[in-house]
Amino acid sequence: MNAPSPAPAKVRVRLPAHLVRLFPDGATHVELQAASVGEMMDALEALWPGMRHRLCDESPAIRRHINVFVGGRRAQLDTALPPGADVFVITAISGG
């Protein structure tokens, strides 16, 4: 009999303040269990319904004005999250 697979390790997620203000009890720092950026998005959605829509489009992919960084590298939804990873979600700034 196979043992159940362990729960994903916790990761630390940092979100922009102007984004979390849109959600009751939003926080700029949160610890979640997730093995990939996609799982992280699901966990954020579970905490704050509607958050995934703010961060991802329908394709599904991370919205083009949102950047997610893991270990200093830009990440996609299928990017693996090592245990204890620091994940930064940053909104793009544009202007002219």
C-alpha positions as CSV (number, residue, x, y, z in Angstrom):
1,M,0.0,0.0,0.0
2,N,1.4,3.4,-1.0
3,A,1.7,6.1,1.6
4,P,-0.2,9.3,0.8
5,S,2.1,12.0,-0.7
6,P,3.1,14.6,1.7
7,A,1.5,18.1,1.6
8,P,3.5,20.7,-0.3
9,A,6.0,22.6,1.7
10,K,5.2,26.2,2.8
11,V,6.4,29.1,0.7
12,R,6.4,32.8,1.5
13,V,4.4,35.1,-0.8
14,R,4.8,38.8,-1.0
15,L,2.0,40.8,-2.7
16,P,1.6,44.4,-3.6
17,A,-0.2,46.5,-1.0
18,H,-2.5,48.2,-3.6
19,L,-3.7,44.7,-4.7
20,V,-4.4,43.3,-1.2
21,R,-6.4,46.4,-0.2
22,L,-9.1,45.1,-2.6
23,F,-9.7,42.1,-0.4
24,P,-11.1,41.9,3.2
25,D,-8.3,40.9,5.5
26,G,-5.7,41.1,2.7
27,A,-2.1,40.8,3.7
28,T,1.1,41.7,1.9
29,H,2.9,38.7,3.3
30,V,1.4,35.3,3.5
31,E,2.7,31.7,4.0
32,L,1.0,29.0,1.8
33,Q,1.5,25.4,1.0
34,A,2.2,25.1,-2.7
35,A,4.5,23.1,-5.0
36,S,4.1,25.3,-8.0
37,V,3.1,28.9,-8.9
38,G,-0.3,27.5,-10.2
39,E,-0.9,25.9,-6.8
40,M,0.1,29.1,-5.1
41,M,-2.6,31.0,-7.2
42,D,-5.2,28.4,-6.1
43,A,-4.2,28.9,-2.5
44,L,-4.5,32.7,-2.8
45,E,-7.9,32.2,-4.4
46,A,-9.0,30.1,-1.5
47,L,-7.9,32.8,1.0
48,W,-9.3,35.7,-1.1
49,P,-11.9,34.8,-3.7
50,G,-11.3,36.8,-6.9
51,M,-7.5,37.1,-6.3
52,R,-6.7,34.5,-9.1
53,H,-8.7,36.6,-11.6
54,R,-6.6,39.7,-10.7
55,L,-3.4,37.8,-11.2
56,C,-4.2,35.3,-14.1
57,D,-6.1,35.5,-17.3
58,E,-8.5,32.9,-18.8
59,S,-5.9,31.1,-20.9
60,P,-4.7,30.4,-18.0
61,A,-1.5,32.4,-17.7
62,I,-0.2,35.1,-15.4
63,R,-1.5,38.4,-16.7
64,R,1.0,40.4,-18.7
65,H,1.0,43.3,-16.3
66,I,1.8,41.0,-13.3
67,N,5.3,39.6,-12.7
68,V,6.0,36.6,-10.4
69,F,9.5,36.0,-9.3
70,V,10.9,32.9,-7.6
71,G,14.6,32.9,-6.7
72,G,15.1,36.1,-8.6
73,R,13.8,34.6,-11.8
74,R,10.5,35.3,-13.6
75,A,8.1,32.5,-13.1
76,Q,5.1,31.0,-15.0
77,L,2.2,29.0,-13.6
78,D,4.1,25.7,-14.0
79,T,7.2,26.9,-12.2
80,A,8.0,24.6,-9.3
81,L,8.3,26.1,-5.8
82,P,11.1,24.7,-3.6
83,P,10.3,24.4,0.1
84,G,10.7,27.7,1.8
85,A,10.8,29.7,-1.4
86,D,10.2,33.4,-1.4
87,V,7.8,34.4,-4.1
88,F,7.3,38.0,-5.1
89,V,4.2,39.2,-7.0
90,I,4.9,42.6,-8.6
91,T,2.6,44.7,-10.8
92,A,4.2,46.3,-13.8
93,I,4.6,50.1,-13.9
94,S,4.2,51.9,-17.2
95,G,4.0,55.4,-18.3
96,G,5.4,57.8,-20.8
